[in-house]
Amino acid sequence: MTKHAIPRHKRIHRLELDQYDDVISIKDRLQFITAGRVLLIFPRQPILKRKLDLVLIQREAARRDMRLAIICEDYDVIDHARELNISVFRTVEEARTKPWKVPKNKVFVDRSDRPKPEHDPYDIMSVGRTRRAQRKKSPIIFQIARGLIFGTTILLVLFGFYALLPSAQITITPASDELNITLNIIADPNLEDVLPESLRIPATIERSLQEGTATIQSSGRRPAENSLAEGIVTFTNQTDLAQFIPKGTQVQTSTVPPVIYLTQEDAVLPARTGSTVNVAIRAIEANQGLSGNQPPGAIDRVFGPLEGLITVTNRNATYGEGVREIAYVTAEDHERVFELAQIELLENARDNLRVSLPEGEFLIVPESVQIVEIRERIYSAEIDQPSENLSLTLKAIVQATLIDLSDAELVAIAMANSGRYTEGRILDLTSLKVSPRGTQTILDDGSVAFQMRVEGDMYADIDTEQVRERLTGLSVQEAREILEAEYLLDSRYPPIIETWPSFFQRLPIFPVRIQVELNYVR
């Protein structure tokens, strides 16, 4: 069955009242209701406390052929309703399912219900003709009372228009200010939860295997014999046959031990006794340096199969580069390259942490990055070993303290919004910028002290309810002067006051008719 098919006297209209409703407003609202039953739903605030209020509303409902019921928690109103035989329900569903009471007494009496007169009207008229009409004058006090009542009624109507009709819209711009504070926060590895009141947050200890390599020049120096001595020897043929002298033929001195040289090229002695040939020679490795430098005539022996067939001599001295210095690794080099490798390893650890962690979410405490365990050292040369350079590859476990910046931001925002730094002002949370500042300090207990910078916008805290109450009944000019004198407003934007009707340059006497809007401008 559709809504329009339900008979009027069975349709229920829910009329929700608010704390500002009175008998007049409710009677006005009843004229727009077409249903035959009206359920008045009272607010939690007490209204219509008098029994007369319900009587007047019931009378208006009866005039419009409506039946009333209420949902109310005020026991006084419930008692009045029961005396008037008005149904009282606890819920809307109960009002739909349970029967409604019929009022005890009729509010209006139909003319058909009037009792029949005891005397015939025509008899009364005839009696009236026989008697002299006696006109009774009303006492003067009654006339005065009627005048007072009429005048009072007019005044009440005018006052009602004055109180309820006007409205006002006020727009004010609170003064703005900047928040700039630096908070000292402690990050404690032994802490599990964030403690905003004490500015303490948990810290994380991160451990990982890292590697670093360093290379230095060896600092050790010691003398060493230089390159092999060289010279020219002359071979003489002692036979009539040609003699072939192959490269690498060994010649030497007669000293003990002998200084040995090798020919550097092939040579041939002509087939004639006394024929000669000059051949280049070089000392062997065992005779490098100064020992290979021999005076003229010192080389006089041919060693090998040509011995006895040819003779040899050096007409000029052999020569070499003498003594030179060579580099070698010292114990100090090992210590120095170890220190440099540790520095390189820690730098690599910091870089690897920055890459592995989400950008901007964690703060790495630089001083907390330290080696806790050496796993491996690989030197390119040992101590006293000849080498121009020394390299070390170092592997170690590195420990670092990490600070979760989201925890730090939470503490910083909570402290900034606690009222300690914003007394008399409202903080605009959407404008806040929180960032770490300065360096971090590791305390004796292992916790880390660091700073967070909080920047944002603040506005003067203006109570709109208090503004409404303060300005009720004032003229527009007076209200503007009070706003500028008693409230912290932005001087760039003067208060805007709009009244309705516009010609009525005075604010309503009831605060509820005044609307105050705060315009926040940075």
Secondary structure, DSSP 8 states (H G I E B T S, - for coil): --GGGS-GGG-EEEEE--TT--HHHHHHHHTT--SSEEEEE--SS----SHHHHHHHHHHHHHTT-EEEEE---HHHHHHHHHTT-EEESSHHHHHHS-----SS-SS--GGGS---SS-HHHHHHHHHHS--------HHHHHHHHHHHHHHHHHHHHHHHHHS-EEEEEE-B-EEEEEEEEEEEEETT--S-BTTTTEEEEEEEEEEEEEEEEEE--EEEEEE-S--EEEEEEEE-SSS-EEE-TT-EEEESSSS--EEEESS-EEE-SSTT-EEEEEEEE-GGG-GGGG---TT-EEEEESTTBTTEEEE-SS--B---EEEEEE--HHHHHHHHHHHHHHHHHHHHHHHHHHS-TTTEEE-GGG-EEEEEEEEEESS-TT-B-SEEEEEEEEEEEEEEEEHHHHHHHHHHHHTSSSS-TTEEEEEEEEEEEEEEEEEE-TTS-EEEEEEEEEEEEE---HHHHHHHHTT-BHHHHHHHHHHHS-B-TTS--EEEEESTT--B--SSGGGEEEEE----
